[in-house]
Every structure is written in structure tokens, then in C-alpha cells.
Amino acid sequence: MFSLLARSLSVRLQDDHIGGVGTSSPTPTPTRVPLPQQAQLQATTTAITDFFNQQQSGTPSTEARQTAVHDLFQLSANDHLTDGELNTVMDMQRNIQSGHPISQGDVSQVTSIVNRLQSQLQGTGNTQTPNPNPSPPVQGSTQPPVSVSQQHFQQADTEFRAHHFQNAESQFRQALATAPSDNPSIARDLHYDLGRTLERQGRNTEAVQEYRQFLQTAPQGDPETIRTQHHMEQLEHSLRPPSERQSQQHFRQADADYRAGRYQNAESQFRQALATAPPNRPDITGAMHYNLGQTLAHEGRPAEAAQEYQNYLQANPHAQDADEIHTRISELQSQAHFQSGNTHFSNHDYHGAETEWRQALDLAPPGHSQVRADLHFDLGRALEEQGRNSEAIHEYEQFLQVHPNLGDPDGNNARERIQHLGGTPPPAIVPDPPPHLPPGSALV
């Protein structure tokens, strides 16, 4: 891909020259001729074979690994690859970059792909043979002189091919500094070339920054853009410390378990993801707490879920959904007190049940009228068991404000309990009958 981008950049830079026809200027550097495709393909085979041989003898060198990854990445940009061949090339690139071994079969597959492409090139005559003696443009000709930026680019490309990466970096930076402002695609592609140069020096953090610059204005959906995005993500993943990569693995498993309804498994994985998450990333730890809260809520453990939501807000105090989360916390805390009240009531601890249900009522959101009504009814039962009949009647009356209709089973139950306690229930409301419609008509 380096050569393809370099080739397109070379063409574009020729159009951004200093001076014009008839302008006196030094003899320009001849336009760089791209490396022939045949030679590029052969270089890929050599790099993969060399990497495999070093792997068989021990641990491959960093240089061999970087060269193999680079050449495979370049091969993946070949427009003549089939979908299956592209997947094979990118899979091998990922394996080498992530430290996984390759087999003799992998080498044979890439060699077969290269041989097919070479045969296709020979059949079309597209070998891109360079002119060994390019003639510089003469004064007054129509060929424009080479710009300062392109001169730096040409020198950078020469240094890169000679593996003089520090010199190449310096030249690419100077090319970028002098790139014409009226053609932003030139600067964009130079960011890519600079990223590749930094990566070859093992400066992957800086390389990622350059790839980001390239991707900001790269054409969306373009195959080269997609490949660069994928390559950058792999590079970023390799930069993460082992614990962070482990945390991500646990998170992915937790997400799969959660979506499948395996909430206990998801809880375990989320807790392991949280335990191995980077401590200096509150956005990540906050998200883990949020997801753990969701999972615990599904498990019917509202008190623990509420605590995890609070942890989420502590990690993200300015979260956009803070108001929504505060409401959710109140709901969960209300549910927790309700559950505790049920336990007390089952154990005939009616005072304890009353205390818990009152706290549940205080925390229940005002808009949850049905939840609040049910809590009034439960409070009435706890007070009735304690012989506090007048207070119980009041709670049943509160319940009837939500269930006033005649024929409502829950409302009828509350009225019977009021009468049993010696009170007078409020009159039931007779609901309006449904409208009478003639046959064949319908409501609008």
C-alpha cells in the first residue's frame, strides 16, 4: 500500500510546482518511477519466506516481522485479488502482527496468490518497467518542474526503500511542511507515509496518530481507507497493556452472555473485566459499572444494581444520562426496600415490614402511580396486622385513588378490608360504557 499511495502522491505533486513554463529554475529531480509490480510481488514472497524460516529457527527478528506485515499490507491493496485471496492475505498479516506463528501451508497460499498475479501481469504486459535514463524536462517544455515538497518526498521514498527510516521520517516531515495548501489530499497521504515510517521504527503510538490524520479526510468506504482503519485498530490493540487486552476479552464474553440472557455468567465476566480494566480510564471503568448494574437488575438484585449505577456516576459525574440514572437508582432502591419488606412480613415482623415499605414509598418516583398504590396497600396490611386500624384504612383509601372503579378486583378487595376494619370506603366509580356503534362502523 505504501507504493500505491506513494505513486498517486508522486503524480499529484507534479501538478503543484513552483514557477511555470519559461520560468528559470534549477534542473529538477526526475519524477520517481514506481517500483515494478513484478518486483513488489517478488519482495512479498521473499519477506514471508524469510519470516517463516526465522520462525522455524527460533524467534523472528522485529525487522523481519515488520517487513512481512508491511509487504502483506501492500499486497492487500492489489485490486486484482479475489475476496478469498484478500481474506487470506489479511488473516496472515493479523497473525504475524499479533505474534501468532504461520505454517508452511500459509506460505504456500501466499506464494500461490503472488504467482497468479505475476502470471496475470505477464499476460497483460503490465510490468511497469522503469526507464533507466529518464530525461529531465528542458526549459520551455510542457512538463512542470518538481516542487520543493515533491523533492523531499522523492528523497524520503529513496531512504525508506533503503531502510533508512530516520532519514525517511525527516524527509517526509519536510515534504508535509511544504505541501501545497490548495491540495489537502497530498498532506493526507503524507500523513499515511509518515505513519508507515514511524511504525517501521517501532514508534507505534506516533504511527497511530499519523494514521488518524490520514483517516480524517480519507474517502469513506474506499478499500484503502477500510484497510488502513483496520490496520490502525490492530496497532492500537497491540499498544494496550496485557491487563487491558484481558479486560476487553472479558467484556466481549460478558456482552455475549448478557445478550443471550445468561446473566450470572455475564456478571462474572463483567466483574473480571472491571478487575483488569486500566485504573486511569474512568470512562472504561464507568461503563463496566453501568453494565454490571444492568446485569444485576436482571438478576433481581436491585440493591447491588443501584450501587453499581452510583459507581458509574462517580466515575462519570458529568454523564449526559445522569438524570435518568438517578431516577433508575431511586427505582432500584425502592425495589430493594420492597423486597426487604416482603421478607419481614413473611417472618411476621410487621413493624419491620412497615419500615421497609415506607422507605420504598419515599424512593418510588412520583410518576410511578401503580407502584406507589401497591405500596400503600402493602402498608395497610402491615398496619392492620399491628392493630393500627385507622392508619390502615388511610393507606387503603390511598390505594383506591388509583383503583376507584366498580368491578376492579383489587379495588373491591381494598373496600372489603376497610369495611372489615369498621370504616366506610369511598364510593366506587361506575366507568362509562363503551360507545355503541352500528354494525360495520369503526372508531376513527
VEXDREN-2710 file (C-alpha; in Angstrom, 1 decimal):
% VEXDREN-2710
k/r/px/py/pz
1/MET/0.0/0.0/0.0
2/PHE/3.0/2.3/0.6
3/SER/4.0/2.1/-3.0
4/LEU/0.4/2.7/-4.3
5/LEU/-0.1/5.7/-2.2
6/ALA/3.4/6.9/-3.0
7/ARG/2.7/6.5/-6.7
8/SER/-0.5/8.5/-6.5
9/LEU/1.2/11.2/-4.4
10/SER/4.0/11.5/-6.9
11/VAL/1.6/12.2/-9.7
12/ARG/-0.3/14.7/-7.7
13/LEU/2.8/16.5/-6.6
14/GLN/3.9/17.0/-10.2
15/ASP/0.9/19.3/-10.6
16/ASP/1.9/21.6/-7.7
17/HIS/5.1/23.1/-9.0
18/ILE/6.9/26.3/-8.3
19/GLY/7.0/28.6/-11.3
20/GLY/5.8/27.7/-14.8
21/VAL/6.7/27.4/-18.4
22/GLY/9.6/29.6/-19.2
23/THR/10.5/30.2/-15.5
24/SER/14.1/30.0/-14.8
25/SER/14.8/27.3/-12.2
26/PRO/17.4/24.6/-11.3
27/THR/17.2/21.4/-13.1
28/PRO/14.5/19.4/-11.3
29/THR/14.9/15.9/-9.9
30/PRO/13.3/13.4/-12.3
31/THR/9.9/12.1/-11.3
32/ARG/10.3/8.9/-9.3
33/VAL/9.3/5.8/-11.2
34/PRO/7.3/3.4/-9.0
35/LEU/8.8/0.0/-8.2
36/PRO/7.6/-2.5/-10.8
37/GLN/4.7/-4.6/-9.7
38/GLN/6.6/-7.8/-10.5
39/ALA/9.3/-6.7/-8.1
40/GLN/6.8/-5.8/-5.5
41/LEU/5.2/-9.2/-5.6
42/GLN/8.5/-11.0/-5.5
43/ALA/9.5/-8.9/-2.5
44/THR/6.4/-10.1/-0.7
45/THR/7.2/-13.7/-1.3
46/THR/10.8/-13.2/-0.1
47/ALA/9.7/-11.4/3.1
48/ILE/7.2/-14.1/4.0
49/THR/9.6/-16.9/3.3
50/ASP/12.3/-15.1/5.4
51/PHE/9.9/-14.6/8.3
52/PHE/8.9/-18.3/8.2
53/ASN/12.5/-19.5/8.1
54/GLN/13.4/-17.3/11.1
55/GLN/10.3/-18.6/12.9
56/GLN/11.4/-22.2/12.4
57/SER/14.9/-21.4/13.7
58/GLY/13.7/-19.5/16.8
59/THR/12.2/-16.1/17.2
60/PRO/11.8/-13.9/14.1
61/SER/13.5/-10.5/14.2
62/THR/11.5/-7.4/14.6
63/GLU/12.7/-6.2/11.2
64/ALA/11.5/-9.5/9.6
65/ARG/8.1/-9.2/11.3
66/GLN/7.7/-5.5/10.3
67/THR/8.8/-6.2/6.7
68/ALA/6.3/-9.1/6.4
69/VAL/3.4/-7.1/7.8
70/HIS/4.3/-4.2/5.5
71/ASP/4.5/-6.2/2.4
72/LEU/1.3/-8.2/3.1
73/PHE/-0.5/-4.9/3.8
74/GLN/0.8/-3.6/0.5
75/LEU/-0.3/-6.9/-1.3
76/SER/-3.8/-6.5/0.2
77/ALA/-4.2/-3.2/-1.8
78/ASN/-3.9/-5.1/-5.1
79/ASP/-7.1/-4.6/-7.0
80/HIS/-6.8/-8.0/-8.7
81/LEU/-7.1/-10.1/-5.5
82/THR/-10.3/-12.1/-5.2
83/ASP/-12.3/-11.9/-2.0
84/GLY/-10.9/-15.2/-0.8
85/GLU/-7.3/-14.2/-1.6
86/LEU/-7.8/-10.8/0.2
87/ASN/-9.1/-12.6/3.3
88/THR/-6.1/-15.0/3.2
89/VAL/-3.6/-12.1/3.0
90/MET/-5.2/-10.1/5.8
91/ASP/-5.5/-13.1/8.0
92/MET/-1.8/-13.8/7.7
93/GLN/-1.0/-10.1/8.3
94/ARG/-3.0/-10.2/11.5
95/ASN/-1.4/-13.4/12.7
96/ILE/2.1/-12.1/12.1
97/GLN/1.4/-8.8/13.7
98/SER/-0.2/-10.4/16.8
99/GLY/2.7/-12.8/17.3
100/HIS/0.9/-16.0/16.1
101/PRO/3.0/-18.5/14.1
102/ILE/2.4/-19.1/10.5
103/SER/2.6/-22.5/8.8
104/GLN/4.3/-23.8/5.6
105/GLY/0.7/-24.0/4.2
106/ASP/0.2/-20.3/4.8
107/VAL/3.5/-19.5/3.0
108/SER/2.4/-21.7/0.1
109/GLN/-1.0/-20.0/-0.1
110/VAL/0.6/-16.5/-0.4
111/THR/3.1/-17.8/-2.9
112/SER/0.3/-19.2/-5.0
113/ILE/-1.5/-15.8/-4.9
114/VAL/1.7/-14.0/-5.9
115/ASN/2.3/-16.4/-8.8
116/ARG/-1.2/-15.9/-10.1
117/LEU/-0.8/-12.2/-10.0
118/GLN/2.6/-12.3/-11.7
119/SER/1.1/-14.5/-14.5
120/GLN/-1.7/-12.1/-14.9
121/LEU/0.7/-9.2/-15.2
122/GLN/2.8/-11.1/-17.7
123/GLY/-0.3/-11.8/-19.7
124/THR/-1.3/-8.1/-19.9
125/GLY/2.3/-6.8/-20.3
126/ASN/1.8/-4.6/-17.3
127/THR/5.2/-4.8/-15.7
128/GLN/5.8/-1.1/-15.2
129/THR/9.4/-1.3/-16.4
130/PRO/11.2/1.9/-15.4
131/ASN/13.1/3.9/-17.8
132/PRO/16.8/3.6/-16.6
133/ASN/17.7/7.0/-18.1
134/PRO/14.8/9.4/-17.5
135/SER/15.3/12.7/-19.3
136/PRO/14.8/15.8/-17.2
137/PRO/12.4/18.4/-18.6
138/VAL/14.1/21.1/-20.5
139/GLN/13.4/24.8/-20.1
140/GLY/10.3/25.8/-22.1
141/SER/8.9/22.3/-22.2
142/THR/5.3/21.5/-21.1
143/GLN/6.5/19.3/-18.2
144/PRO/6.3/21.3/-15.0
145/PRO/9.3/21.5/-12.6
146/VAL/9.2/19.5/-9.4
147/SER/8.1/21.3/-6.2
148/VAL/10.1/21.5/-3.0
149/SER/7.6/19.2/-1.4
150/GLN/8.0/16.6/-4.1
151/GLN/11.8/16.7/-3.9
152/HIS/11.5/15.9/-0.2
153/PHE/9.0/13.2/-0.9
154/GLN/11.3/11.6/-3.5
155/GLN/14.2/11.6/-1.1
156/ALA/12.0/10.1/1.6
157/ASP/10.9/7.3/-0.7
158/THR/14.5/6.5/-1.5
159/GLU/15.5/6.5/2.1
160/PHE/12.5/4.3/3.0
161/ARG/13.4/1.7/0.4
162/ALA/16.9/1.6/1.7
163/HIS/15.5/1.1/5.2
164/HIS/17.0/4.4/6.4
165/PHE/13.8/5.1/8.3
166/GLN/15.0/8.0/10.4
167/ASN/16.2/9.9/7.3
168/ALA/12.9/9.0/5.6
169/GLU/11.0/10.4/8.5
170/SER/12.9/13.7/8.3
171/GLN/12.2/14.0/4.6
172/PHE/8.5/13.1/4.9
173/ARG/8.1/15.7/7.6
174/GLN/9.7/18.3/5.4
175/ALA/7.5/17.3/2.5
176/LEU/4.5/17.6/4.7
177/ALA/5.6/21.1/5.9
178/THR/6.0/22.3/2.3
179/ALA/2.9/20.5/0.9
180/PRO/0.7/22.9/-1.1
181/SER/-2.3/24.1/0.9
182/ASP/-4.7/24.0/-2.1
183/ASN/-4.5/20.2/-2.4
184/PRO/-5.2/18.7/1.0
185/SER/-5.0/15.1/-0.3
186/ILE/-1.3/15.5/-0.7
187/ALA/-0.8/16.2/3.1
188/ARG/-3.3/13.5/3.9
189/ASP/-1.3/10.8/2.0
190/LEU/2.0/12.1/3.5
191/HIS/0.5/11.5/7.0
192/TYR/0.0/7.9/5.9
193/ASP/3.5/7.6/4.6
194/LEU/4.9/9.1/7.8
195/GLY/2.8/6.7/9.8
196/ARG/4.4/3.7/8.0
197/THR/7.8/5.1/8.5
198/LEU/7.3/5.6/12.3
199/GLU/5.8/2.1/12.5
200/ARG/9.0/0.7/11.0
201/GLN/11.0/2.4/13.7
202/GLY/8.8/0.8/16.4
203/ARG/7.2/4.1/17.3
204/ASN/3.7/2.7/17.1
205/THR/2.0/5.4/19.3
206/GLU/3.1/8.1/16.9
207/ALA/2.2/6.0/13.9
208/VAL/-1.3/5.7/15.1
209/GLN/-1.6/9.5/15.4
210/GLU/-0.4/9.8/11.8
211/TYR/-2.9/7.2/10.6
212/ARG/-5.7/9.1/12.4
213/GLN/-4.7/12.3/10.5
214/PHE/-4.9/10.3/7.2
215/LEU/-8.3/8.8/8.1
216/GLN/-9.8/12.2/9.0
217/THR/-10.1/13.1/5.3
218/ALA/-9.7/9.8/3.6
219/PRO/-12.7/8.8/1.3
220/GLN/-15.2/6.8/3.4
221/GLY/-15.9/3.3/2.1
222/ASP/-12.8/3.3/0.0
223/PRO/-11.0/-0.1/0.2
224/GLU/-7.7/1.6/1.2
225/THR/-9.4/3.6/3.9
226/ILE/-11.0/0.4/5.3
227/ARG/-7.7/-1.4/5.3
228/THR/-5.9/1.5/7.0
229/GLN/-8.6/1.7/9.6
230/HIS/-8.4/-2.0/10.3
231/HIS/-4.6/-1.8/10.4
232/MET/-4.6/1.1/12.8
233/GLU/-7.1/-0.7/15.2
234/GLN/-4.8/-3.7/15.2
235/LEU/-1.8/-1.4/16.0
236/GLU/-3.8/0.3/18.8
237/HIS/-4.7/-3.1/20.3
238/SER/-1.1/-4.2/20.3
239/LEU/-0.2/-1.0/22.3
240/ARG/-2.6/-1.8/25.1
241/PRO/-1.1/-3.4/28.2
242/PRO/-1.8/-7.1/28.7
243/SER/-4.3/-6.3/31.5
244/GLU/-6.3/-4.0/29.3
245/ARG/-6.5/-6.6/26.5
246/GLN/-7.6/-9.2/29.1
247/SER/-10.2/-6.8/30.3
248/GLN/-11.5/-6.4/26.7
249/GLN/-11.7/-10.1/26.3
250/HIS/-13.8/-10.5/29.5
251/PHE/-16.0/-7.7/28.4
252/ARG/-16.7/-9.3/25.0
253/GLN/-17.6/-12.5/26.7
254/ALA/-19.8/-10.7/29.2
255/ASP/-21.6/-8.9/26.4
256/ALA/-22.3/-12.2/24.6
257/ASP/-23.6/-13.8/27.8
258/TYR/-25.8/-10.8/28.5
259/ARG/-27.4/-10.8/25.1
260/ALA/-28.1/-14.5/25.4
261/GLY/-29.8/-14.0/28.8
262/ARG/-27.0/-15.7/30.7
263/TYR/-26.9/-13.0/33.4
264/GLN/-24.9/-14.9/36.0
265/ASN/-22.2/-15.7/33.5
266/ALA/-22.3/-12.1/32.3
267/GLU/-22.0/-10.8/35.9
268/SER/-18.9/-13.0/36.4
269/GLN/-17.3/-11.7/33.2
270/PHE/-18.1/-8.1/33.8
271/ARG/-16.5/-8.3/37.3
272/GLN/-13.4/-9.8/35.8
273/ALA/-13.4/-7.1/33.1
274/LEU/-13.7/-4.5/35.8
275/ALA/-10.9/-6.0/37.9
276/THR/-8.4/-5.9/34.9
277/ALA/-9.6/-2.5/33.5
278/PRO/-6.9/0.3/33.4
279/PRO/-7.3/2.4/36.6
280/ASN/-6.6/5.6/34.7
281/ARG/-9.6/5.2/32.4
282/PRO/-12.7/6.3/34.3
283/ASP/-14.7/6.1/31.0
284/ILE/-14.0/2.4/30.8
285/THR/-14.4/1.6/34.5
286/GLY/-17.6/3.6/34.5
287/ALA/-19.0/1.7/31.6
288/MET/-18.2/-1.6/33.3
289/HIS/-20.1/-0.5/36.4
290/TYR/-23.0/0.5/34.3
291/ASN/-23.2/-2.8/32.5
292/LEU/-22.8/-4.7/35.8
293/GLY/-25.7/-2.7/37.2
294/GLN/-27.8/-3.7/34.2
295/THR/-26.9/-7.3/34.7
296/LEU/-27.7/-7.3/38.5
297/ALA/-31.0/-5.7/37.9
298/HIS/-31.9/-8.5/35.5
299/GLU/-30.9/-11.0/38.2
300/GLY/-33.4/-9.4/40.6
301/ARG/-30.7/-7.9/42.9
302/PRO/-31.8/-4.2/43.0
303/ALA/-29.7/-3.0/45.9
304/GLU/-26.4/-4.2/44.3
305/ALA/-27.6/-2.8/40.9
306/ALA/-28.2/0.6/42.4
307/GLN/-24.7/0.6/43.9
308/GLU/-23.2/-0.1/40.6
309/TYR/-25.1/2.7/39.0
310/GLN/-23.8/5.0/41.7
311/ASN/-20.3/3.8/40.9
312/TYR/-20.9/4.7/37.3
313/LEU/-21.9/8.2/38.2
314/GLN/-18.9/8.6/40.4
315/ALA/-16.6/7.7/37.5
316/ASN/-18.6/9.9/35.1
317/PRO/-20.1/12.8/37.2
318/HIS/-21.0/14.8/34.1
319/ALA/-22.6/11.9/32.2
320/GLN/-25.3/13.0/29.8
321/ASP/-27.7/10.4/31.2
322/ALA/-27.1/11.4/34.8
323/ASP/-30.7/12.4/35.5
324/GLU/-32.0/9.2/34.0
325/ILE/-29.5/7.2/36.1
326/HIS/-30.5/9.0/39.3
327/THR/-34.2/8.0/38.6
328/ARG/-33.1/4.5/37.9
329/ILE/-31.2/4.4/41.2
330/SER/-34.3/5.5/43.1
331/GLU/-36.4/2.8/41.4
332/LEU/-33.9/0.1/42.3
333/GLN/-33.5/1.3/45.9
334/SER/-37.3/1.3/46.2
335/GLN/-37.4/-2.2/44.9
336/ALA/-34.8/-3.3/47.4
337/HIS/-36.7/-1.9/50.3
338/PHE/-39.9/-3.5/48.9
339/GLN/-38.2/-6.9/48.8
340/SER/-36.9/-6.5/52.3
341/GLY/-40.4/-5.6/53.5
342/ASN/-41.7/-8.8/52.0
343/THR/-39.2/-10.8/53.9
344/HIS/-40.1/-9.1/57.2
345/PHE/-43.8/-9.6/56.6
346/SER/-43.3/-13.3/55.8
347/ASN/-41.5/-13.6/59.1
348/HIS/-44.3/-11.9/60.9
349/ASP/-42.2/-8.9/61.6
350/TYR/-44.9/-6.4/60.7
351/HIS/-43.1/-3.3/62.2
352/GLY/-40.0/-4.2/60.1
353/ALA/-42.2/-4.6/57.0
354/GLU/-43.8/-1.2/57.7
355/THR/-40.4/0.5/58.0
356/GLU/-39.1/-1.0/54.7
357/TRP/-42.3/-0.3/52.8
358/ARG/-42.3/3.3/53.9
359/GLN/-38.8/3.8/52.6
360/ALA/-39.8/2.1/49.4
361/LEU/-42.7/4.5/49.1
362/ASP/-40.4/7.5/49.8
363/LEU/-38.0/6.4/47.0
364/ALA/-40.6/5.4/44.4
365/PRO/-40.6/8.0/41.6
366/PRO/-43.7/10.2/41.7
367/GLY/-44.8/9.2/38.2
368/HIS/-45.0/5.5/39.1
369/SER/-48.5/5.7/40.4
370/GLN/-49.2/2.0/40.2
371/VAL/-46.1/1.1/42.2
372/ARG/-46.9/3.7/44.8
373/ALA/-50.5/2.5/45.0
374/ASP/-49.4/-1.1/45.6
375/LEU/-47.0/0.1/48.4
376/HIS/-50.0/1.9/50.1
377/PHE/-51.9/-1.4/50.0
378/ASP/-49.0/-3.3/51.5
379/LEU/-48.6/-0.7/54.2
380/GLY/-52.2/-1.1/55.0
381/ARG/-51.7/-4.8/55.5
382/ALA/-48.7/-4.3/57.8
383/LEU/-50.6/-1.6/59.9
384/GLU/-53.7/-3.9/60.1
385/GLU/-51.6/-6.7/61.5
386/GLN/-50.3/-4.3/64.1
387/GLY/-53.9/-3.4/65.1
388/ARG/-53.5/0.2/63.9
389/ASN/-56.7/0.2/62.0
390/SER/-57.3/3.9/61.4
391/GLU/-53.8/4.2/59.8
392/ALA/-54.5/1.0/57.7
393/ILE/-57.8/2.4/56.5
394/HIS/-56.0/5.6/55.4
395/GLU/-53.5/3.5/53.3
396/TYR/-56.3/1.5/51.7
397/GLU/-58.0/4.8/50.8
398/GLN/-54.8/6.0/49.1
399/PHE/-54.7/2.7/47.1
400/LEU/-58.3/3.3/46.0
401/GLN/-57.4/6.7/44.4
402/VAL/-55.7/4.6/41.7
403/HIS/-58.3/1.8/41.7
404/PRO/-61.6/3.7/42.1
405/ASN/-63.7/1.8/39.5
406/LEU/-66.5/-0.5/40.4
407/GLY/-65.7/-4.1/39.4
408/ASP/-61.9/-3.6/39.9
409/PRO/-60.9/-6.8/41.8
410/ASP/-58.1/-5.0/43.7
411/GLY/-60.3/-2.1/44.5
412/ASN/-63.0/-4.3/45.7
413/ASN/-60.5/-6.1/48.0
414/ALA/-59.4/-2.8/49.5
415/ARG/-63.1/-1.7/50.1
416/GLU/-63.8/-5.0/51.9
417/ARG/-60.8/-4.5/54.2
418/ILE/-61.9/-1.0/55.0
419/GLN/-65.4/-2.3/55.9
420/HIS/-63.8/-5.2/57.9
421/LEU/-61.9/-2.6/60.0
422/GLY/-65.1/-0.6/60.6
423/GLY/-64.5/2.2/58.1
424/THR/-66.6/3.5/55.2
425/PRO/-65.0/3.0/51.9
426/PRO/-65.3/5.8/49.3
427/PRO/-68.0/5.2/46.7
428/ALA/-66.9/3.3/43.6
429/ILE/-66.9/5.0/40.3
430/VAL/-69.0/3.4/37.6
431/PRO/-67.0/3.5/34.4
432/ASP/-68.5/4.9/31.3
433/PRO/-69.9/2.2/29.0
434/PRO/-68.1/1.7/25.6
435/PRO/-69.7/3.6/22.8
436/HIS/-72.4/1.9/20.8
437/LEU/-71.5/1.6/17.2
438/PRO/-73.8/0.5/14.4
439/PRO/-72.7/-2.7/12.6
440/GLY/-69.9/-2.3/10.1
441/SER/-68.6/1.0/11.6
442/ALA/-65.3/1.6/13.2
443/LEU/-63.7/4.1/15.6
444/VAL/-61.6/6.7/13.8
END
